[in-house]
Amino acid sequence: MKKPIKSPIRDLLKIAKQISSEKKIYPFNIGDPNKFDFDTPDYLKQALIDAVKGKAGHYSNSEGDDEIIEAILKRELRKNEAKISKDDILVTQGISEALFFLFASSIDSKKDEILIPEPSYPPYIGVSSFFGAKIKTYKLDEEKEWEPDIDSIRDSITKNTKFLVVINPNNPTGAVYHKTMLKEIADIAAEYKLTIISDEIYDELIFGNVSYVGMASIVRDNPLIVLNGFSKSYLIPGWRLGYMYFQNFDDYNLKETIFSLARARLSASTPIMKACAKAYSGPQDHIKEMNKKLKERAEFAFKRFNEIENISTVKPKGAFYIFPKVNLGKRWKTDEEFCIDLLRNTGIIFPYGSGFGSKYGKNHFRSIILPPIEIMNEAFDKLEAFMKRKV
Ligand SMILES: Cc1ncc(COP(=O)(O)O)c(C=O)c1O
């Protein structure tokens, strides 16, 4: 019998439900912009209405409809200089489904290790270990604005390392990596002949003083799997659509096994694929507006957290998260205990940092920076009073 997968992002919801009749809840846990003042752009809503009104009730190709595959190919060639063709793309029900396909297809539980950043988006820990992978982590260095620590990557590679995972822009830290950093990572992967998994779901959400570069343009010859999707930048997390692509992929067996799993689940949703085929070619104004709001909110959250006793943090440059450090003192034994106590007393839900990695996630918590400033201000006032309380 397998053990349940822990989710620091959703696990606290049970407590929130218990107290919701007596306390206002601040759901600062889930990275869903549509729960706040962001909404799906009109042209995409219209594209979905048109798809549903047309003939779209049928199953589609398992790998994805031609139209959306063409659109993804065009975008990835243009934005990231990807060295791929149509046959290298698989459309999935979000990156989440791609992760299940990937780890279910690839892991030999007797030996395989995956090397993930720490702190890390929790499914890289939970889903890969569910399929038997041994987790190794490399350090993201808080002292260096959460940049990957290259020595730590090198030190953690063994002969059993199967994948090296990069999440850029990063969840939970909000870091965006420089081209030189990505090049160093790609060089190590080439030296040890590792397959890189590059999660680029936040690639349009950049508001710090840094340019985004996709891994496909950096990696030369070694295998690369890029994961991306429409949830965040196109404001449709509930539509569930994403994709993965394979660059320099000689491991035909792995790719074929993944495509065979996709065939076993028949297809992604046809109307959603038809609508999302229009995502990249429609007006992209919502992305600019979103980054403007996120920049203001990142600056506000950064300032407020740093003003609060026993909390300090680095300013995010992309995605929509911030990952503050908390000095637990003698008041709490763990960051999980801190987050539960905070929730019971203030109604604020922050996922606990050790759920993002037990070493470098420890003594932290994650917050989203999606809520309007008035709502963040209200919650952070409560947090401030809670931190000042004498116990
Ligand atoms: C880094 C990262 N990858 C993947 C996902 C999941 O994306 P999807 O909605 O495409 O399943 C998230 C969602 O928060 C994420 O933060």
The ligand as a Tripos MOL2 file, in Angstrom:
@<TRIPOS>MOLECULE
LIG
   16    16     1     0     0
SMALL
NO_CHARGES

@<TRIPOS>ATOM
      1 C1          6.0840   25.3030  -10.5330 C.3       1 LIG1
      2 C2          4.7270   24.7800  -10.8660 C.ar      1 LIG1
      3 N1          4.5930   23.8060  -11.7840 N.ar      1 LIG1
      4 C3          3.3850   23.3020  -12.0900 C.ar      1 LIG1
      5 C4          2.2240   23.7570  -11.4910 C.ar      1 LIG1
      6 C5          0.9100   23.1240  -11.8460 C.3       1 LIG1
      7 O1          0.4560   23.6180  -13.0280 O.3       1 LIG1
      8 P1         -0.8160   23.0860  -13.8240 P.3       1 LIG1
      9 O2         -1.9600   23.9640  -13.4570 O.co2     1 LIG1
     10 O3         -0.4080   23.2440  -15.2610 O.co2     1 LIG1
     11 O4         -1.0310   21.6610  -13.4490 O.co2     1 LIG1
     12 C6          2.3140   24.7820  -10.5440 C.ar      1 LIG1
     13 C7          1.0880   25.2670   -9.8470 C.2       1 LIG1
     14 O5          1.1310   25.9690   -8.8630 O.2       1 LIG1
     15 C8          3.5910   25.2950  -10.2170 C.ar      1 LIG1
     16 O6          3.7370   26.2670   -9.3090 O.3       1 LIG1
@<TRIPOS>BOND
     1     1     2 1
     2     2     3 ar
     3     2    15 ar
     4     3     4 ar
     5     4     5 ar
     6     5     6 1
     7     5    12 ar
     8     6     7 1
     9     7     8 1
    10     8     9 2
    11     8    10 1
    12     8    11 1
    13    12    13 1
    14    12    15 ar
    15    13    14 2
    16    15    16 1
@<TRIPOS>SUBSTRUCTURE
     1 LIG1         1 GROUP 0 **** ****
